[in-house]
Amino acid sequence: GRKYPELVLKHSLDREEQNFHQLVLTAVDGGDPPQSGTAQIQIQVTDANDNPPVFIQDIYKVSLQEGVPQGFSVLQVTATD
């Protein structure tokens, strides 16, 4: 029957540590002389969403005058993951 190679992880991948891996797979037959072939394998590691968002500040304070119309933009904040 046909034989297929397997790519098995020895440890989990961390996108923050390395988000891209490039490998070269070489197959060699049992002939005399042996024949070989190669293939490039590219692995893109996606984010597992394992980090909660963090705001730039812990506390935000806003002062408003009364009578501000409904839908008025009060504050824009940024959080990073």
PERA-V214396 format. One record per residue. N is the residue number from 1. RES is the residue in one small letter. PHI is phi as a letter, one per 20 degrees, with the letter a starting at -180 (none if undefined). PSI is psi in degrees with one decimal (999 if undefined). OMEGA is omega as a letter, one per 20 degrees, with the letter a starting at -180 (none if undefined). Layout:
n=(N | N)
res=(RES | RES)
phi=(PHI | PHI)
psi=(PSI | PSI)
omega=(OMEGA | OMEGA)
//
This chain:
n=(1 | 2 | 3 | 4 | 5 | 6 | 7 | 8 | 9 | 10 | 11 | 12 | 13 | 14 | 15 | 16 | 17 | 18 | 19 | 20 | 21 | 22 | 23 | 24 | 25 | 26 | 27 | 28 | 29 | 30 | 31 | 32 | 33 | 34 | 35 | 36 | 37 | 38 | 39 | 40 | 41 | 42 | 43 | 44 | 45 | 46 | 47 | 48 | 49 | 50 | 51 | 52 | 53 | 54 | 55 | 56 | 57 | 58 | 59 | 60 | 61 | 62 | 63 | 64 | 65 | 66 | 67 | 68 | 69 | 70 | 71 | 72 | 73 | 74 | 75 | 76 | 77 | 78 | 79 | 80 | 81)
res=(g | r | k | y | p | e | l | v | l | k | h | s | l | d | r | e | e | q | n | f | h | q | l | v | l | t | a | v | d | g | g | d | p | p | q | s | g | t | a | q | i | q | i | q | v | t | d | a | n | d | n | p | p | v | f | i | q | d | i | y | k | v | s | l | q | e | g | v | p | q | g | f | s | v | l | q | v | t | a | t | d)
phi=(none | f | d | c | f | c | d | d | f | e | b | f | e | c | f | f | e | b | d | b | c | c | c | c | e | d | d | c | e | e | f | c | f | f | d | c | b | c | b | e | d | d | d | d | e | e | f | e | l | e | c | f | f | c | e | f | d | e | c | d | c | c | d | c | e | f | n | f | f | f | n | f | f | e | b | d | d | c | c | d | d)
psi=(174.5 | 146.3 | 140.0 | 136.1 | 154.0 | 137.1 | 116.0 | 129.7 | 136.2 | -21.4 | 163.7 | 154.5 | 142.2 | 113.5 | -34.5 | -28.5 | -46.3 | 121.3 | 0.8 | 134.7 | 137.9 | 122.8 | 157.6 | 121.6 | 127.1 | 127.1 | 135.2 | 131.6 | 177.6 | 17.4 | 174.3 | 104.9 | 153.3 | 142.9 | 149.1 | 159.8 | 154.2 | 155.1 | 142.3 | 136.9 | 123.3 | 127.0 | 119.6 | 119.1 | 123.4 | 163.1 | 130.9 | 3.0 | 49.4 | 6.0 | 129.6 | 153.7 | 143.5 | 126.8 | 153.6 | -37.8 | 154.1 | -34.6 | 134.4 | 132.2 | 135.7 | 136.1 | 131.2 | 145.7 | 146.6 | 155.8 | 10.1 | 134.3 | 152.7 | 139.3 | 1.4 | 133.3 | 116.6 | -44.0 | 140.3 | 125.9 | 162.7 | 135.5 | 141.4 | 147.6 | 999)
omega=(r | r | a | r | r | r | a | r | r | r | a | r | r | a | r | r | r | a | a | r | r | a | r | r | r | r | a | r | a | a | r | j | a | r | a | r | a | r | r | r | r | a | r | a | r | a | r | a | a | r | r | r | r | r | a | r | r | a | r | r | a | r | r | r | r | r | r | a | r | a | r | r | a | a | r | a | r | r | r | a | none)
//
